[in-house]
């Protein structure tokens, strides 16, 4: 990690995060990946939390279609994609240091298909071997003194870079899956697998195989996840009606949208919107 790395983005709420309004349990530091790691790392993220004794703070995320590496005081894990709602419970005082991988990176780290890691996690050493153990020790040593110091964050990111850089360069299939995911995430007008096949000039069978092998998912899931993330962002930040949101996202009707949102997030879009509308007006 270069010493002149860009300053972190603090506490930005992304479209994937269903953060409760007014939640002050943690500070979130996010750092962009340096150019030399861009093929493997989307960004680094370091939450530092302090939750009063006897209380908990539940963090809810609609995970992006990428693997994660996360090291904390008491665990070090490689995560496949959580297909439903990802929930992390914060308690006491603590920290974590994470890498949001690129779509290509998961199978390079795991040295195989990502299908076996869908909704699963394993110890970092299970996928990176001795390098994973060394990485964990370096991260914990850096964060032990003060988990909020930028210099310590820089050391953490250097440790991740040293562990991951031997996996470069990204293979051609990895570059392809990166392009497919970017297309889905950047093109809200893509609403069906047939459209995605046409845009990528791939047969549905070939596309299915690619997405399952490299991500452990399906093309349909990619599209549905982007729609739900976009829905959460719109409901959190705008006064758009539920019907208007459903129409913007290409749903046939509001009822279909509400069922999809509720099934995955565990709350209705009307309740979610009301919570954030109240917060915006306070």
MARVOTOR-695090 format. One record per residue (C-alpha): residue number from 1; residue in three letters; x, y, z. Coordinates in nm, 3 decimals, padded with zeros to 5 digits. Last residue first. Example, Ala and Ser with C-alpha at 12.3 -4.5 7.8 and 13.67 -1.06 7.14 Angstrom:
lumpa num: 2&residuo: Ser&px: 01.367&py: -00.106&pz: 00.714
lumpa num: 1&residuo: Ala&px: 01.230&py: -00.450&pz: 00.780
***
This chain:
lumpa num: 282&residuo: Unk&px: -03.581&py: 01.499&pz: 01.222
lumpa num: 281&residuo: Unk&px: -03.714&py: 01.496&pz: 00.866
lumpa num: 280&residuo: Unk&px: -03.459&py: 01.259&pz: 00.718
lumpa num: 279&residuo: Unk&px: -03.489&py: 01.016&pz: 01.012
lumpa num: 278&residuo: Unk&px: -03.867&py: 00.996&pz: 00.973
lumpa num: 277&residuo: Unk&px: -03.833&py: 00.919&pz: 00.603
lumpa num: 276&residuo: Unk&px: -03.572&py: 00.655&pz: 00.688
lumpa num: 275&residuo: Unk&px: -03.800&py: 00.460&pz: 00.918
lumpa num: 274&residuo: Unk&px: -04.100&py: 00.509&pz: 00.685
lumpa num: 273&residuo: Unk&px: -03.909&py: 00.373&pz: 00.385
lumpa num: 272&residuo: Unk&px: -03.817&py: 00.051&pz: 00.569
lumpa num: 271&residuo: Unk&px: -04.174&py: 00.008&pz: 00.694
lumpa num: 270&residuo: Unk&px: -04.316&py: 00.056&pz: 00.343
lumpa num: 269&residuo: Unk&px: -04.052&py: -00.171&pz: 00.191
lumpa num: 268&residuo: Unk&px: -04.161&py: -00.450&pz: 00.425
lumpa num: 267&residuo: Unk&px: -03.906&py: -00.607&pz: 00.656
lumpa num: 266&residuo: Unk&px: -03.725&py: -00.942&pz: 00.660
lumpa num: 265&residuo: Unk&px: -03.475&py: -00.826&pz: 00.397
lumpa num: 264&residuo: Unk&px: -03.502&py: -01.114&pz: 00.149
lumpa num: 263&residuo: Unk&px: -03.871&py: -01.206&pz: 00.162
lumpa num: 262&residuo: Unk&px: -03.982&py: -00.851&pz: 00.233
lumpa num: 261&residuo: Unk&px: -03.814&py: -00.704&pz: -00.076
lumpa num: 260&residuo: Unk&px: -03.941&py: -00.978&pz: -00.309
lumpa num: 259&residuo: Unk&px: -04.297&py: -00.963&pz: -00.174
lumpa num: 258&residuo: Unk&px: -04.307&py: -00.583&pz: -00.189
lumpa num: 257&residuo: Unk&px: -04.186&py: -00.579&pz: -00.549
lumpa num: 256&residuo: Unk&px: -04.450&py: -00.829&pz: -00.658
lumpa num: 255&residuo: Unk&px: -04.721&py: -00.628&pz: -00.481
lumpa num: 254&residuo: Unk&px: -04.606&py: -00.302&pz: -00.642
lumpa num: 253&residuo: Unk&px: -04.661&py: -00.430&pz: -00.995
lumpa num: 252&residuo: Unk&px: -04.484&py: -00.565&pz: -01.302
lumpa num: 251&residuo: Unk&px: -04.149&py: -00.481&pz: -01.152
lumpa num: 250&residuo: Unk&px: -03.903&py: -00.292&pz: -01.373
lumpa num: 249&residuo: Unk&px: -03.701&py: -00.119&pz: -01.105
lumpa num: 248&residuo: Unk&px: -03.844&py: 00.223&pz: -01.185
lumpa num: 247&residuo: Unk&px: -04.198&py: 00.079&pz: -01.171
lumpa num: 246&residuo: Unk&px: -04.147&py: -00.074&pz: -00.828
lumpa num: 245&residuo: Unk&px: -03.998&py: 00.250&pz: -00.697
lumpa num: 244&residuo: Unk&px: -04.291&py: 00.451&pz: -00.831
lumpa num: 243&residuo: Unk&px: -04.541&py: 00.214&pz: -00.673
lumpa num: 242&residuo: Unk&px: -04.353&py: 00.231&pz: -00.346
lumpa num: 241&residuo: Unk&px: -04.355&py: 00.610&pz: -00.365
lumpa num: 240&residuo: Unk&px: -04.033&py: 00.803&pz: -00.422
lumpa num: 239&residuo: Unk&px: -03.943&py: 01.032&pz: -00.132
lumpa num: 238&residuo: Unk&px: -03.574&py: 00.973&pz: -00.176
lumpa num: 237&residuo: Unk&px: -03.272&py: 00.856&pz: 00.023
lumpa num: 236&residuo: Unk&px: -03.363&py: 00.537&pz: 00.208
lumpa num: 235&residuo: Unk&px: -03.633&py: 00.409&pz: -00.028
lumpa num: 234&residuo: Unk&px: -03.413&py: 00.474&pz: -00.329
lumpa num: 233&residuo: Unk&px: -03.109&py: 00.303&pz: -00.176
lumpa num: 232&residuo: Unk&px: -03.312&py: 00.003&pz: -00.061
lumpa num: 231&residuo: Unk&px: -03.466&py: -00.035&pz: -00.407
lumpa num: 230&residuo: Unk&px: -03.124&py: -00.016&pz: -00.570
lumpa num: 229&residuo: Unk&px: -03.001&py: -00.294&pz: -00.347
lumpa num: 228&residuo: Unk&px: -03.312&py: -00.497&pz: -00.425
lumpa num: 227&residuo: Unk&px: -03.268&py: -00.451&pz: -00.800
lumpa num: 226&residuo: Unk&px: -02.898&py: -00.538&pz: -00.785
lumpa num: 225&residuo: Unk&px: -02.979&py: -00.857&pz: -00.595
lumpa num: 224&residuo: Unk&px: -03.243&py: -00.963&pz: -00.846
lumpa num: 223&residuo: Unk&px: -03.011&py: -00.918&pz: -01.142
lumpa num: 222&residuo: Unk&px: -02.726&py: -01.114&pz: -00.986
lumpa num: 221&residuo: Unk&px: -02.966&py: -01.382&pz: -00.859
lumpa num: 220&residuo: Unk&px: -03.098&py: -01.440&pz: -01.213
lumpa num: 219&residuo: Unk&px: -02.742&py: -01.489&pz: -01.339
lumpa num: 218&residuo: Unk&px: -02.698&py: -01.768&pz: -01.084
lumpa num: 217&residuo: Unk&px: -02.460&py: -01.791&pz: -00.787
lumpa num: 216&residuo: Unk&px: -02.148&py: -01.971&pz: -00.665
lumpa num: 215&residuo: Unk&px: -01.939&py: -01.678&pz: -00.789
lumpa num: 214&residuo: Unk&px: -01.678&py: -01.814&pz: -01.032
lumpa num: 213&residuo: Unk&px: -01.821&py: -02.158&pz: -01.101
lumpa num: 212&residuo: Unk&px: -02.189&py: -02.068&pz: -01.073
lumpa num: 211&residuo: Unk&px: -02.155&py: -01.749&pz: -01.274
lumpa num: 210&residuo: Unk&px: -01.958&py: -01.915&pz: -01.552
lumpa num: 209&residuo: Unk&px: -02.183&py: -02.220&pz: -01.576
lumpa num: 208&residuo: Unk&px: -02.501&py: -02.012&pz: -01.595
lumpa num: 207&residuo: Unk&px: -02.348&py: -01.789&pz: -01.862
lumpa num: 206&residuo: Unk&px: -02.248&py: -02.086&pz: -02.074
lumpa num: 205&residuo: Unk&px: -02.595&py: -02.239&pz: -02.045
lumpa num: 204&residuo: Unk&px: -02.768&py: -01.909&pz: -02.121
lumpa num: 203&residuo: Unk&px: -02.559&py: -01.870&pz: -02.434
lumpa num: 202&residuo: Unk&px: -02.313&py: -01.582&pz: -02.431
lumpa num: 201&residuo: Unk&px: -02.309&py: -01.266&pz: -02.644
lumpa num: 200&residuo: Unk&px: -02.263&py: -01.059&pz: -02.326
lumpa num: 199&residuo: Unk&px: -02.544&py: -00.815&pz: -02.402
lumpa num: 198&residuo: Unk&px: -02.771&py: -01.085&pz: -02.549
lumpa num: 197&residuo: Unk&px: -02.711&py: -01.318&pz: -02.256
lumpa num: 196&residuo: Unk&px: -02.789&py: -01.035&pz: -02.013
lumpa num: 195&residuo: Unk&px: -03.113&py: -00.961&pz: -02.194
lumpa num: 194&residuo: Unk&px: -03.214&py: -01.328&pz: -02.175
lumpa num: 193&residuo: Unk&px: -03.127&py: -01.332&pz: -01.805
lumpa num: 192&residuo: Unk&px: -03.385&py: -01.061&pz: -01.749
lumpa num: 191&residuo: Unk&px: -03.403&py: -00.709&pz: -01.608
lumpa num: 190&residuo: Unk&px: -03.112&py: -00.525&pz: -01.768
lumpa num: 189&residuo: Unk&px: -03.235&py: -00.163&pz: -01.764
lumpa num: 188&residuo: Unk&px: -03.052&py: -00.106&pz: -01.434
lumpa num: 187&residuo: Unk&px: -02.722&py: -00.130&pz: -01.623
lumpa num: 186&residuo: Unk&px: -02.422&py: -00.056&pz: -01.399
lumpa num: 185&residuo: Unk&px: -02.449&py: -00.349&pz: -01.159
lumpa num: 184&residuo: Unk&px: -02.540&py: -00.604&pz: -01.426
lumpa num: 183&residuo: Unk&px: -02.266&py: -00.491&pz: -01.664
lumpa num: 182&residuo: Unk&px: -02.009&py: -00.479&pz: -01.385
lumpa num: 181&residuo: Unk&px: -02.099&py: -00.838&pz: -01.292
lumpa num: 180&residuo: Unk&px: -02.053&py: -00.956&pz: -01.651
lumpa num: 179&residuo: Unk&px: -01.725&py: -00.767&pz: -01.694
lumpa num: 178&residuo: Unk&px: -01.579&py: -00.913&pz: -01.374
lumpa num: 177&residuo: Unk&px: -01.692&py: -01.259&pz: -01.487
lumpa num: 176&residuo: Unk&px: -01.497&py: -01.212&pz: -01.810
lumpa num: 175&residuo: Unk&px: -01.182&py: -01.091&pz: -01.637
lumpa num: 174&residuo: Unk&px: -01.193&py: -01.401&pz: -01.419
lumpa num: 173&residuo: Unk&px: -01.230&py: -01.620&pz: -01.727
lumpa num: 172&residuo: Unk&px: -00.920&py: -01.456&pz: -01.874
lumpa num: 171&residuo: Unk&px: -00.710&py: -01.517&pz: -01.563
lumpa num: 170&residuo: Unk&px: -00.623&py: -01.247&pz: -01.309
lumpa num: 169&residuo: Unk&px: -00.250&py: -01.188&pz: -01.279
lumpa num: 168&residuo: Unk&px: -00.204&py: -01.215&pz: -00.987
lumpa num: 167&residuo: Unk&px: -00.245&py: -01.467&pz: -00.705
lumpa num: 166&residuo: Unk&px: 00.097&py: -01.376&pz: -00.559
lumpa num: 165&residuo: Unk&px: -00.053&py: -01.029&pz: -00.482
lumpa num: 164&residuo: Unk&px: -00.298&py: -01.164&pz: -00.223
lumpa num: 163&residuo: Unk&px: -00.093&py: -01.221&pz: 00.091
lumpa num: 162&residuo: Unk&px: 00.139&py: -00.921&pz: 00.043
lumpa num: 161&residuo: Unk&px: -00.159&py: -00.698&pz: -00.036
lumpa num: 160&residuo: Unk&px: -00.347&py: -00.810&pz: 00.274
lumpa num: 159&residuo: Unk&px: -00.046&py: -00.725&pz: 00.488
lumpa num: 158&residuo: Unk&px: -00.002&py: -00.388&pz: 00.316
lumpa num: 157&residuo: Unk&px: -00.368&py: -00.314&pz: 00.388
lumpa num: 156&residuo: Unk&px: -00.319&py: -00.386&pz: 00.757
lumpa num: 155&residuo: Unk&px: -00.007&py: -00.169&pz: 00.772
lumpa num: 154&residuo: Unk&px: -00.198&py: 00.118&pz: 00.613
lumpa num: 153&residuo: Unk&px: -00.478&py: 00.074&pz: 00.865
lumpa num: 152&residuo: Unk&px: -00.223&py: 00.099&pz: 01.144
lumpa num: 151&residuo: Unk&px: -00.098&py: 00.427&pz: 00.999
lumpa num: 150&residuo: Unk&px: -00.454&py: 00.554&pz: 00.969
lumpa num: 149&residuo: Unk&px: -00.508&py: 00.505&pz: 01.346
lumpa num: 148&residuo: Unk&px: -00.854&py: 00.388&pz: 01.449
lumpa num: 147&residuo: Unk&px: -00.772&py: 00.031&pz: 01.557
lumpa num: 146&residuo: Unk&px: -00.522&py: 00.154&pz: 01.821
lumpa num: 145&residuo: Unk&px: -00.246&py: -00.072&pz: 01.957
lumpa num: 144&residuo: Unk&px: -00.387&py: -00.414&pz: 01.869
lumpa num: 143&residuo: Unk&px: -00.472&py: -00.324&pz: 01.509
lumpa num: 142&residuo: Unk&px: -00.124&py: -00.381&pz: 01.364
lumpa num: 141&residuo: Unk&px: -00.059&py: -00.700&pz: 01.561
lumpa num: 140&residuo: Unk&px: -00.399&py: -00.838&pz: 01.466
lumpa num: 139&residuo: Unk&px: -00.337&py: -00.770&pz: 01.097
lumpa num: 138&residuo: Unk&px: 00.010&py: -00.924&pz: 01.101
lumpa num: 137&residuo: Unk&px: -00.105&py: -01.237&pz: 01.282
lumpa num: 136&residuo: Unk&px: -00.395&py: -01.292&pz: 01.043
lumpa num: 135&residuo: Unk&px: -00.174&py: -01.244&pz: 00.738
lumpa num: 134&residuo: Unk&px: 00.084&py: -01.491&pz: 00.870
lumpa num: 133&residuo: Unk&px: -00.189&py: -01.750&pz: 00.921
lumpa num: 132&residuo: Unk&px: -00.328&py: -01.685&pz: 00.574
lumpa num: 131&residuo: Unk&px: 00.017&py: -01.717&pz: 00.417
lumpa num: 130&residuo: Unk&px: 00.055&py: -02.049&pz: 00.593
lumpa num: 129&residuo: Unk&px: -00.247&py: -02.179&pz: 00.403
lumpa num: 128&residuo: Unk&px: -00.441&py: -01.927&pz: 00.195
lumpa num: 127&residuo: Unk&px: -00.772&py: -02.113&pz: 00.163
lumpa num: 126&residuo: Unk&px: -00.798&py: -02.303&pz: 00.491
lumpa num: 125&residuo: Unk&px: -00.577&py: -02.040&pz: 00.660
lumpa num: 124&residuo: Unk&px: -00.854&py: -01.783&pz: 00.613
lumpa num: 123&residuo: Unk&px: -01.089&py: -02.000&pz: 00.818
lumpa num: 122&residuo: Unk&px: -01.400&py: -02.106&pz: 00.634
lumpa num: 121&residuo: Unk&px: -01.730&py: -01.938&pz: 00.546
lumpa num: 120&residuo: Unk&px: -02.054&py: -02.058&pz: 00.391
lumpa num: 119&residuo: Unk&px: -02.367&py: -01.918&pz: 00.225
lumpa num: 118&residuo: Unk&px: -02.213&py: -02.010&pz: -00.114
lumpa num: 117&residuo: Unk&px: -01.865&py: -02.149&pz: -00.045
lumpa num: 116&residuo: Unk&px: -01.891&py: -02.475&pz: -00.238
lumpa num: 115&residuo: Unk&px: -02.016&py: -02.289&pz: -00.546
lumpa num: 114&residuo: Unk&px: -01.698&py: -02.077&pz: -00.549
lumpa num: 113&residuo: Unk&px: -01.526&py: -02.327&pz: -00.776
lumpa num: 112&residuo: Unk&px: -01.155&py: -02.375&pz: -00.723
lumpa num: 111&residuo: Unk&px: -00.832&py: -02.231&pz: -00.592
lumpa num: 110&residuo: Unk&px: -01.005&py: -02.063&pz: -00.296
lumpa num: 109&residuo: Unk&px: -00.817&py: -01.735&pz: -00.345
lumpa num: 108&residuo: Unk&px: -00.836&py: -01.750&pz: -00.724
lumpa num: 107&residuo: Unk&px: -01.199&py: -01.862&pz: -00.699
lumpa num: 106&residuo: Unk&px: -01.290&py: -01.555&pz: -00.499
lumpa num: 105&residuo: Unk&px: -01.082&py: -01.306&pz: -00.697
lumpa num: 104&residuo: Unk&px: -01.277&py: -01.280&pz: -01.019
lumpa num: 103&residuo: Unk&px: -01.580&py: -01.109&pz: -00.865
lumpa num: 102&residuo: Unk&px: -01.347&py: -00.850&pz: -00.711
lumpa num: 101&residuo: Unk&px: -01.283&py: -00.894&pz: -00.340
lumpa num: 100&residuo: Unk&px: -01.416&py: -00.682&pz: -00.056
lumpa num: 99&residuo: Unk&px: -01.132&py: -00.703&pz: 00.192
lumpa num: 98&residuo: Unk&px: -01.195&py: -00.671&pz: 00.563
lumpa num: 97&residuo: Unk&px: -01.044&py: -00.557&pz: 00.886
lumpa num: 96&residuo: Unk&px: -01.258&py: -00.596&pz: 01.197
lumpa num: 95&residuo: Unk&px: -01.282&py: -00.402&pz: 01.520
lumpa num: 94&residuo: Unk&px: -01.409&py: -00.432&pz: 01.874
lumpa num: 93&residuo: Unk&px: -01.568&py: -00.287&pz: 02.182
lumpa num: 92&residuo: Unk&px: -01.875&py: -00.453&pz: 02.330
lumpa num: 91&residuo: Unk&px: -02.124&py: -00.612&pz: 02.093
lumpa num: 90&residuo: Unk&px: -02.175&py: -00.609&pz: 01.715
lumpa num: 89&residuo: Unk&px: -02.402&py: -00.868&pz: 01.554
lumpa num: 88&residuo: Unk&px: -02.348&py: -00.933&pz: 01.184
lumpa num: 87&residuo: Unk&px: -02.636&py: -01.013&pz: 00.949
lumpa num: 86&residuo: Unk&px: -02.620&py: -01.106&pz: 00.581
lumpa num: 85&residuo: Unk&px: -02.963&py: -01.118&pz: 00.418
lumpa num: 84&residuo: Unk&px: -03.013&py: -01.395&pz: 00.163
lumpa num: 83&residuo: Unk&px: -02.760&py: -01.524&pz: -00.088
lumpa num: 82&residuo: Unk&px: -02.463&py: -01.484&pz: 00.142
lumpa num: 81&residuo: Unk&px: -02.169&py: -01.488&pz: -00.099
lumpa num: 80&residuo: Unk&px: -01.861&py: -01.685&pz: -00.002
lumpa num: 79&residuo: Unk&px: -01.672&py: -01.579&pz: 00.304
lumpa num: 78&residuo: Unk&px: -01.305&py: -01.628&pz: 00.397
lumpa num: 77&residuo: Unk&px: -01.262&py: -01.591&pz: 00.769
lumpa num: 76&residuo: Unk&px: -01.026&py: -01.483&pz: 01.048
lumpa num: 75&residuo: Unk&px: -01.180&py: -01.497&pz: 01.394
lumpa num: 74&residuo: Unk&px: -01.141&py: -01.368&pz: 01.751
lumpa num: 73&residuo: Unk&px: -00.974&py: -01.028&pz: 01.722
lumpa num: 72&residuo: Unk&px: -01.107&py: -00.966&pz: 01.372
lumpa num: 71&residuo: Unk&px: -01.006&py: -01.066&pz: 01.019
lumpa num: 70&residuo: Unk&px: -01.244&py: -01.062&pz: 00.723
lumpa num: 69&residuo: Unk&px: -01.182&py: -01.177&pz: 00.365
lumpa num: 68&residuo: Unk&px: -01.490&py: -01.139&pz: 00.148
lumpa num: 67&residuo: Unk&px: -01.613&py: -01.305&pz: -00.171
lumpa num: 66&residuo: Unk&px: -01.815&py: -01.113&pz: -00.430
lumpa num: 65&residuo: Unk&px: -02.170&py: -01.088&pz: -00.558
lumpa num: 64&residuo: Unk&px: -02.254&py: -00.786&pz: -00.337
lumpa num: 63&residuo: Unk&px: -02.408&py: -00.861&pz: -00.001
lumpa num: 62&residuo: Unk&px: -02.750&py: -00.729&pz: 00.095
lumpa num: 61&residuo: Unk&px: -02.630&py: -00.621&pz: 00.439
lumpa num: 60&residuo: Unk&px: -02.774&py: -00.602&pz: 00.790
lumpa num: 59&residuo: Unk&px: -02.568&py: -00.486&pz: 01.089
lumpa num: 58&residuo: Unk&px: -02.721&py: -00.579&pz: 01.425
lumpa num: 57&residuo: Unk&px: -02.613&py: -00.365&pz: 01.719
lumpa num: 56&residuo: Unk&px: -02.618&py: -00.528&pz: 02.059
lumpa num: 55&residuo: Unk&px: -02.667&py: -00.408&pz: 02.417
lumpa num: 54&residuo: Unk&px: -02.572&py: -00.546&pz: 02.759
lumpa num: 53&residuo: Unk&px: -02.267&py: -00.325&pz: 02.789
lumpa num: 52&residuo: Unk&px: -02.279&py: -00.026&pz: 02.554
lumpa num: 51&residuo: Unk&px: -02.159&py: -00.087&pz: 02.195
lumpa num: 50&residuo: Unk&px: -01.825&py: 00.046&pz: 02.072
lumpa num: 49&residuo: Unk&px: -01.729&py: -00.033&pz: 01.716
lumpa num: 48&residuo: Unk&px: -01.444&py: -00.002&pz: 01.471
lumpa num: 47&residuo: Unk&px: -01.526&py: -00.101&pz: 01.112
lumpa num: 46&residuo: Unk&px: -01.240&py: -00.139&pz: 00.863
lumpa num: 45&residuo: Unk&px: -01.315&py: -00.174&pz: 00.493
lumpa num: 44&residuo: Unk&px: -01.072&py: -00.240&pz: 00.209
lumpa num: 43&residuo: Unk&px: -01.176&py: -00.198&pz: -00.152
lumpa num: 42&residuo: Unk&px: -01.254&py: -00.370&pz: -00.482
lumpa num: 41&residuo: Unk&px: -00.960&py: -00.605&pz: -00.443
lumpa num: 40&residuo: Unk&px: -00.829&py: -00.872&pz: -00.682
lumpa num: 39&residuo: Unk&px: -00.764&py: -00.703&pz: -01.017
lumpa num: 38&residuo: Unk&px: -00.728&py: -00.365&pz: -00.848
lumpa num: 37&residuo: Unk&px: -00.431&py: -00.485&pz: -00.643
lumpa num: 36&residuo: Unk&px: -00.155&py: -00.294&pz: -00.829
lumpa num: 35&residuo: Unk&px: -00.382&py: 00.007&pz: -00.871
lumpa num: 34&residuo: Unk&px: -00.424&py: 00.055&pz: -00.493
lumpa num: 33&residuo: Unk&px: -00.762&py: -00.055&pz: -00.355
lumpa num: 32&residuo: Unk&px: -00.986&py: 00.222&pz: -00.229
lumpa num: 31&residuo: Unk&px: -01.017&py: 00.262&pz: 00.146
lumpa num: 30&residuo: Unk&px: -01.330&py: 00.243&pz: 00.360
lumpa num: 29&residuo: Unk&px: -01.337&py: 00.332&pz: 00.729
lumpa num: 28&residuo: Unk&px: -01.663&py: 00.259&pz: 00.913
lumpa num: 27&residuo: Unk&px: -01.719&py: 00.409&pz: 01.257
lumpa num: 26&residuo: Unk&px: -01.942&py: 00.210&pz: 01.486
lumpa num: 25&residuo: Unk&px: -02.243&py: 00.196&pz: 01.716
lumpa num: 24&residuo: Unk&px: -02.386&py: 00.529&pz: 01.601
lumpa num: 23&residuo: Unk&px: -02.705&py: 00.388&pz: 01.444
lumpa num: 22&residuo: Unk&px: -02.931&py: 00.688&pz: 01.390
lumpa num: 21&residuo: Unk&px: -03.120&py: 00.534&pz: 01.101
lumpa num: 20&residuo: Unk&px: -03.076&py: 00.155&pz: 01.092
lumpa num: 19&residuo: Unk&px: -02.830&py: 00.053&pz: 00.823
lumpa num: 18&residuo: Unk&px: -02.965&py: -00.163&pz: 00.543
lumpa num: 17&residuo: Unk&px: -02.631&py: -00.170&pz: 00.361
lumpa num: 16&residuo: Unk&px: -02.603&py: -00.277&pz: -00.003
lumpa num: 15&residuo: Unk&px: -02.691&py: 00.070&pz: -00.137
lumpa num: 14&residuo: Unk&px: -02.395&py: 00.215&pz: 00.046
lumpa num: 13&residuo: Unk&px: -02.406&py: 00.419&pz: 00.363
lumpa num: 12&residuo: Unk&px: -02.094&py: 00.633&pz: 00.386
lumpa num: 11&residuo: Unk&px: -01.957&py: 00.610&pz: 00.740
lumpa num: 10&residuo: Unk&px: -01.611&py: 00.750&pz: 00.665
lumpa num: 9&residuo: Unk&px: -01.452&py: 00.741&pz: 00.322
lumpa num: 8&residuo: Unk&px: -01.084&py: 00.685&pz: 00.375
lumpa num: 7&residuo: Unk&px: -00.803&py: 00.916&pz: 00.271
lumpa num: 6&residuo: Unk&px: -00.633&py: 00.832&pz: -00.060
lumpa num: 5&residuo: Unk&px: -00.310&py: 00.633&pz: -00.036
lumpa num: 4&residuo: Unk&px: 00.004&py: 00.851&pz: -00.011
lumpa num: 3&residuo: Unk&px: 00.202&py: 00.588&pz: 00.180
lumpa num: 2&residuo: Unk&px: 00.145&py: 00.333&pz: -00.100
lumpa num: 1&residuo: Unk&px: 00.000&py: 00.000&pz: 00.000
***
